[in-house]
Amino acid sequence: MKKLRPNSADVAAKVVDGEAILINLSNGMYYSMDSVGGLIWSMIEQGHDLGDVAATIERHYEVDRDTAERDVQALARALLDEGLVVPSDGGSAPDANGVQLPPAADGYAPPQLNKFDDMVDLFALDPPLPELSKLDGGGTEDT
Amino acid sequence: MSRLRDDPPAREPRNPSDEIEAAFRALERAYAAAAKGPDPLAVADYRIAGYPVRTRIAGRGLAADVDRALGHLRAGPGGRPALTIEVWDETEAGPVDWPGWPGDPDVYGTLSVSPDDRYLRHQRQSSVMVLDRAESRIMGCVRGRDALCLDERARPFHRLLAIWLDERGIQFIHAGLVAHERQALLFVGKGGSGKTTSSVACFLDGFGYLGDDFVGLQKVDDGHFLGHAFYATCLIDADHARRFPALLEISDAANHDFEDKLVTYLRDHRKDGFGREAGLTGIVLPTVVDREETTFRPATAMEAMLALAPSSVGILPVAGPNALEKLGGLVTAVPAFWLELGRDVDGIAPAVRRICAHLAAHIP
């Protein structure tokens, strides 16, 4: 597994203070990740491949490369299994030096994908529709 | 009240036929005929989230019900409304000559979209509402007031209103909102967290009231966030209402056996103290604890996000990858607090006032 991208057709995500929240709009499952997971998600969103991600974690948290690669791959598999990302076939990689890093003083812990299923019933009854197209000739305002 | 579909609906956006527009046109013809009849439509003007909205309702009783929920947002007539909502009550005004009641949706209804995305139809068991996005017009029909579900009575038009306002930068969120002096606090959390208890306790204590379940969230140019009031109602368990005897006197029973709450019309308790909008200064996460007194402590932005976002996105009729953007901005900009609710409900409002005092003292 080399590169992933968010499954933006079904997933809404946001990184808040370095931590990530993700909601699968098709089934109501939602997820959180702490600061290491938030960093990994941010880099996936920005188009970095998983090798870049592991290298950044190795440098920033001063963990060995094998640990960084193993943990990034494990989280990537979990994200794939939950339908939160899809494989990506490339595209140019952005500069890893531009990544906003959380404080290293927080320390390193293997990233976990925390799952919550208490909204599943609500979404099963009434899932939100995908976004609507803009109408020709107005009728809507810029949001 | 929950009744799961055997096969949950997919996020299928488009209705393959043009039946949605046909329903809209049939209702339009009914209104044109009614306008020439002897019993004029009940017309009322409101200002909802800053927008002038006019309702034209065929059915005096239904119009009065709608006004019980929205009356605090009344505005003087004048000018062209930004949104017109026209609803026909077949019990009061007679049957409409239209294609009929399509399908058999479950209690929460079915939302469908015309092939060109212009019309959205929300089909319930006893009501049909169609939004014409191009003309900013909602056209609807109900079988009768006595057939409506609790949320249709407490929050008229909420599904289509949410879509219309979202396109204008105002997002429906799942939250309560009260105001005290210069502070405006959102109560956020899932069902059972104590959100309604907190909102109601503050309302009965004299706080300004802007909502219990649904509030409009708007980011304004200076980076601050406004909360907009929608409905002066709440839905509350009958057992729960007994903790607030004043509420029982202003609550109506459900129309259906499968509904387990009461609809409470808060303006029947007092007419003043209902705000239209407020600049948000705090986020409160109620949680029930096993002790007598109620206290508060700081919460992180992610704790606020986890309490606010899933159910807020769950109530959105339409959502895409950016559904969390505004919520993320809010929890980053506004401080959050856990409100640990003790058994003594009389202690809730004083604890919320202490949060207000803390914000006034510590937040510029």
HADDOCK unambig.tbl for C-alpha pairs under 7 A between the chains (distance, minus, plus):
assign (segid A and resid 8 and name CA) (segid B and resid 321 and name CA) 5.47 0.50 0.50
assign (segid A and resid 9 and name CA) (segid B and resid 321 and name CA) 6.97 0.50 0.50
assign (segid A and resid 11 and name CA) (segid B and resid 321 and name CA) 5.70 0.50 0.50
assign (segid A and resid 12 and name CA) (segid B and resid 320 and name CA) 6.40 0.50 0.50
assign (segid A and resid 12 and name CA) (segid B and resid 321 and name CA) 4.07 0.50 0.50
assign (segid A and resid 12 and name CA) (segid B and resid 322 and name CA) 5.96 0.50 0.50
assign (segid A and resid 12 and name CA) (segid B and resid 323 and name CA) 6.00 0.50 0.50
assign (segid A and resid 12 and name CA) (segid B and resid 324 and name CA) 6.35 0.50 0.50
assign (segid A and resid 13 and name CA) (segid B and resid 321 and name CA) 6.77 0.50 0.50
assign (segid A and resid 13 and name CA) (segid B and resid 324 and name CA) 6.35 0.50 0.50
assign (segid A and resid 14 and name CA) (segid B and resid 324 and name CA) 6.02 0.50 0.50
assign (segid A and resid 14 and name CA) (segid B and resid 325 and name CA) 6.63 0.50 0.50
assign (segid A and resid 14 and name CA) (segid B and resid 328 and name CA) 6.59 0.50 0.50
assign (segid A and resid 16 and name CA) (segid B and resid 301 and name CA) 6.91 0.50 0.50
assign (segid A and resid 16 and name CA) (segid B and resid 302 and name CA) 6.31 0.50 0.50
assign (segid A and resid 16 and name CA) (segid B and resid 328 and name CA) 6.18 0.50 0.50
assign (segid A and resid 19 and name CA) (segid B and resid 302 and name CA) 6.94 0.50 0.50
assign (segid A and resid 26 and name CA) (segid B and resid 11 and name CA) 6.48 0.50 0.50
assign (segid A and resid 119 and name CA) (segid B and resid 310 and name CA) 6.98 0.50 0.50
assign (segid A and resid 119 and name CA) (segid B and resid 311 and name CA) 6.96 0.50 0.50
assign (segid A and resid 122 and name CA) (segid B and resid 314 and name CA) 6.73 0.50 0.50
assign (segid A and resid 123 and name CA) (segid B and resid 314 and name CA) 6.18 0.50 0.50
assign (segid A and resid 124 and name CA) (segid B and resid 8 and name CA) 5.13 0.50 0.50
assign (segid A and resid 124 and name CA) (segid B and resid 9 and name CA) 6.91 0.50 0.50
assign (segid A and resid 125 and name CA) (segid B and resid 4 and name CA) 5.96 0.50 0.50
assign (segid A and resid 125 and name CA) (segid B and resid 5 and name CA) 6.51 0.50 0.50
assign (segid A and resid 125 and name CA) (segid B and resid 8 and name CA) 6.47 0.50 0.50
assign (segid A and resid 125 and name CA) (segid B and resid 108 and name CA) 6.97 0.50 0.50
assign (segid A and resid 126 and name CA) (segid B and resid 108 and name CA) 6.90 0.50 0.50
assign (segid A and resid 127 and name CA) (segid B and resid 11 and name CA) 6.44 0.50 0.50
assign (segid A and resid 128 and name CA) (segid B and resid 11 and name CA) 6.79 0.50 0.50
assign (segid A and resid 128 and name CA) (segid B and resid 316 and name CA) 5.97 0.50 0.50
assign (segid A and resid 128 and name CA) (segid B and resid 317 and name CA) 4.64 0.50 0.50
assign (segid A and resid 128 and name CA) (segid B and resid 318 and name CA) 4.65 0.50 0.50
assign (segid A and resid 128 and name CA) (segid B and resid 319 and name CA) 5.61 0.50 0.50
assign (segid A and resid 129 and name CA) (segid B and resid 11 and name CA) 5.34 0.50 0.50
assign (segid A and resid 129 and name CA) (segid B and resid 12 and name CA) 6.94 0.50 0.50
assign (segid A and resid 129 and name CA) (segid B and resid 13 and name CA) 5.85 0.50 0.50
assign (segid A and resid 129 and name CA) (segid B and resid 317 and name CA) 6.10 0.50 0.50
assign (segid A and resid 129 and name CA) (segid B and resid 318 and name CA) 4.45 0.50 0.50
assign (segid A and resid 129 and name CA) (segid B and resid 319 and name CA) 6.12 0.50 0.50
assign (segid A and resid 130 and name CA) (segid B and resid 11 and name CA) 6.64 0.50 0.50
assign (segid A and resid 130 and name CA) (segid B and resid 13 and name CA) 6.47 0.50 0.50
assign (segid A and resid 130 and name CA) (segid B and resid 318 and name CA) 5.66 0.50 0.50
assign (segid A and resid 130 and name CA) (segid B and resid 319 and name CA) 5.53 0.50 0.50
assign (segid A and resid 130 and name CA) (segid B and resid 320 and name CA) 5.64 0.50 0.50
assign (segid A and resid 131 and name CA) (segid B and resid 318 and name CA) 5.70 0.50 0.50
assign (segid A and resid 131 and name CA) (segid B and resid 319 and name CA) 5.64 0.50 0.50
assign (segid A and resid 131 and name CA) (segid B and resid 320 and name CA) 5.42 0.50 0.50
assign (segid A and resid 132 and name CA) (segid B and resid 117 and name CA) 6.29 0.50 0.50
assign (segid A and resid 133 and name CA) (segid B and resid 117 and name CA) 6.50 0.50 0.50
assign (segid A and resid 135 and name CA) (segid B and resid 134 and name CA) 6.97 0.50 0.50
assign (segid A and resid 139 and name CA) (segid B and resid 133 and name CA) 6.24 0.50 0.50
assign (segid A and resid 139 and name CA) (segid B and resid 134 and name CA) 4.83 0.50 0.50
assign (segid A and resid 139 and name CA) (segid B and resid 135 and name CA) 6.71 0.50 0.50
assign (segid A and resid 139 and name CA) (segid B and resid 136 and name CA) 6.91 0.50 0.50
assign (segid A and resid 140 and name CA) (segid B and resid 167 and name CA) 5.60 0.50 0.50
assign (segid A and resid 140 and name CA) (segid B and resid 168 and name CA) 6.51 0.50 0.50
assign (segid A and resid 141 and name CA) (segid B and resid 167 and name CA) 6.05 0.50 0.50
assign (segid A and resid 141 and name CA) (segid B and resid 168 and name CA) 5.22 0.50 0.50
assign (segid A and resid 142 and name CA) (segid B and resid 168 and name CA) 6.66 0.50 0.50
assign (segid A and resid 143 and name CA) (segid B and resid 167 and name CA) 6.28 0.50 0.50
assign (segid A and resid 143 and name CA) (segid B and resid 168 and name CA) 5.79 0.50 0.50
assign (segid A and resid 143 and name CA) (segid B and resid 169 and name CA) 4.39 0.50 0.50
